[in-house]
Amino acid sequence: MSNKQLRIPFNSPLHPQDTEWSTYGCRQNNPDICGNNGMPGVCAFISDDCICKKPSRAWKKQFQKLKESSR
């Protein structure tokens, strides 16, 4: 999967694999400056499952907001 397909806007609806602690794809506004970009076992761009295991600190709150709005 290409990097472009894995860039998910922060406000996009939840993906079934999103959790409070991880996201499907990358939801960073600018992945190029993410401290975890390219980090094995953490970054969605290089992991086989396309899961970011260390999203921004704001993600937990955003996850709850998106979860509530999808009900």
Protein Blocks (a to p, Z undefined) as FASTA:
>chain_A
ZZklmmccfklccdfkbcfkbcehjfbfblmlpmkgoiahkamklgmnlpafbdcfklmm
mmmmmmmmmZZ
